Amino acid sequence: MNDLDFRGQQALKHLLPNLTFDDAGTPVRSPLTGTEIGRLATTTAADMDDVFATARRVQREWAGLSFADRRDRVLDFHDRVLSDRWALLDLIQWETGKSRGSAFEEIADVAINARHYARKAKSLLADEKVQGAMPLLTKAVVTRQPKGVVAVISPWNYPFTLTASDAIAAIMAGNAIVLKPDSLTPFTALAVKALLERSGVPEDLFQVVVGAGADLGTPMIERADYVMFTGSTATGRKISEQAGRNLIGFSAELGGKNAMIVRKDALPGNAAAGAVKACFSNAGQLCISIERIYVHTDIWDEFVAAFLAKVKAMKVDATMQWNADMGPLISQDQFDKVSAHVDDARAKGATVLAGGEALPDVGIFGYTPTVLTDVTEDMDVFGEETFGPVVSLYRVDSDDDAVARVNETPYGLNASIWSRNFDEAEALARRIDTGMVNINDSYAAGWGSIGGINGGLKDSGMGHRHGPEGITKYTDARLVASQRLMPVAAPAGLGQEAWSSVMTRFLKAVRNLPPQLLGEK
């Protein structure tokens, strides 16, 4: 047994000491070594009634706890994530193949989310007094209650972040979770469950079901009160249709073809360093990764030279050490798609400035960080999401040209602008049709601004995670209106015509009153 498999097994034993395998299950293999991690029992559609019945029973008990009780347990989870970070890092890497730096981003993100919603849930979900029908006489309050059971369908690329962070907000709102992780990464999801339960979260408030999305997706949606999905746009459309038929809420982060603009006043070296992180974090297997860069012609030569130097200096390795910039891809399917996009572009006349080759000595799905130019519309890589370590460079003459080309896609998830003029860059950001724009950063500034929203426009999603909506979406709102002294109707004996005259005079009188006097914000 090599050191990577040994560390992976030790991490499993530490995080999941009571884990049992099932020889009849589908094997999960490590992209670092090709070794089988293990096989888990498969959940069937017939099991879903019991799964959701258990979730509803436990959820009722959980929703009855105070925010302080929930907060203390989620903060304990926060502490355990950080204290167990070494085992979590090894497990995440063993299951995904990503570099240690990319794995640590998941640890940090989960801790940030847990801290934020543990502390903010009470205020974000507090009763809200709103303007009533009649000033002084009508008291109107919006209250919130948990949805009930939230179905979370999470992807393989960030199995800790996109399992735990989406669940934490829903749990703090008083919900139970039924999670279906991707079949490539079920063990990280089970580690989340174990850590939550060690932190005092009731057993089975967070349940993990294992199996193919085609088998479990529909049974989950049919029984859930809300669905949170991260994955492809095609699958997101299908889930949205199913949720719509059931009249339940749905939120999704979907595909992207994210772009960076390097303005003529940008510092080429800084932009080049930012582009490396933007394009090749987690081997480009990141929903908000940059796959297109539009560079102003005035600094094209300087930027391209700096960028290529940094790309060619990257260390790509299958390791659990901190010195690798990038690890292998996660699966044969991802390797094949990346290879196909690059091969198609090369065959149709694109220039490969760096990479474009497999790395057979880096895990079992190693691939070089790849930079293309002379990419044209007939190439697959031009408009399709690659979801791998491939970026295309385009020369532009102006900001207007850059914005037009950034927006000529059905996607709208993330964008990045590099400039020394913040005012002009911020004005430019308002013209870009994406849910997030980072200025002088690739994605971390926006993603990490957890007080704000994160989500996609156009074909890149609906709804948001993070910010107030990141937790309020997991609740149902109710208006409670209490009327004092008299109902909102004509007093006895006044008559409708006289009542309408009184109301007209009243409405004219209050037109210019300060909003605070009317109960408005």
Phi, psi and omega in degrees: 000131180279172186295324182295315179293322178299313180295321177298316179294321178296322178296317178300315181295323181289314185278328185228067185295338182256016182294136175241140180261164179226113183299340180275353183282173178281131181291141173251125184246147178279126175288348176286322188232343186083358181286144175288124177284318179163177178233137182245152176298137182271132174282140179252164177300327180293339180281345192294327178301314180293320180301312183284329175296318177297316180301317182292322178296312182290324181299321180299321178292317182296317181296337179282349178283156177286162175300325180297318178296314179297316181303313184299322181286323178288325175292326174296319174301315176308313182294321180291324176302315182287321181288332179260020188298328183292317177293320178296318178301314180297319181292314180301315180294318182298324184274334185248334183087356186290163178292162182294323178298317178294324177294322180294330176304325178292317179301310182297318183296316180296318179298317180297315180296316181298314179298314185298306186284333174298320183276329189259346187303316183300314181287323181290334182252010181293154174304139183239117177283130183233171181298129178269175183295319181233116180309137179073331183264336182247121172260121182237126183228131174267124177245162182229147176224154181299150174298318182131267178240123181257127174270124177245123176247109191250154184268179183271343192285326175228074191289340177272308180302308189275001168264305187284315188294317177295324182289323185301314181298317180294321179294316178296334177280354176102014183264164166260159183238133164244114187251131169248105176282163174298150183294343178280340189222053181282335187288325176296321178298319178295327176294322176300313179302314182297316181294320178298316183289327174293338181273001178101000173290133186304145177303132177072009166294329177242109180248146179245126175250138187245127178160181182284145178300324180297333181269324189255339185302306182297313177301326177293312184296325180294337184251347186277162175259348179196150180233130172244123185229139170231124182168208186285155178296320181300314179291322178301322178297317181296317180293321178299318178297317180294317179296321179297318178297327180271358181056044175242158181289156183210134176226143185207140164253123188242206188288172179203159170226070194288147186234153174240140174248125175252103184287165184292341180265004181291154171278112187303319181295317178295317179296322180295317178296319178296324181293325179299313178294319183296323187267330193239004172300136183052038179055033179075004181270064187218128184303326183258017177293149179272128178242354178224135175233125179253115188248130178297139185301331183294333181239016181305306185300316183291317180296311184299318179297315180293319181295313181296323178299318181289321180296315182290342178270356182295142176263116179252122186204153173264093188209158172256014174275167183275355190271359179270135176277334184205145176254190179284169171289166190275334189207169177297321179300315179294318178300316182295320181293315179299313180300318181295318179297316181292316181296320179296316180296315180299317182294333183262009171110004177291152177261127177268108182277333178203145173075223181082020185221152173287154176238084186296343180271358180253095184061210177249354179226041181289143178211146183285148168298128192237133179237126181243155167216178186059035179276133183241167188297338181279357180268141181302323184290344183295311186242341181274147175289124179277317182060051179197184187278060183225130177225145179249135180257138179227139178270135178231157183260345185200168174297320180300317178298317181297313182298316180301320183282326175299320185277353183276060180209151176286350182268162178199064186260296186223153173213161181223139178233133177244124186195155173267352181252100185294320181300314180291323179293320179292323176295320178296322181300326181291346180264356184264130185274065176225158180285343180215137174230126178255133178253123183058035172202161185273305180204336190294325181299314181287312181300320183281351178278075193290344175288342178262178182271159173218122181182179185248155171259171177052232184276012183261008174142181174210145185077181184219152161255167183071168179065187179302318182295335180298341177243326181294334179296339179270017179229159170256137180264147179223136175261127175247115182247123180246125184255130181257151171067309184209149177287167177279079182192165179296130176300153181304131176089350183280321182090152185293320182294315179295320178299319179295326178291318177299314181294323179297315179297321179297314182296323177293322183292323185271358185307319186251013176291150177304138182305328183298326180290338180264003182080013179272158176277000000 
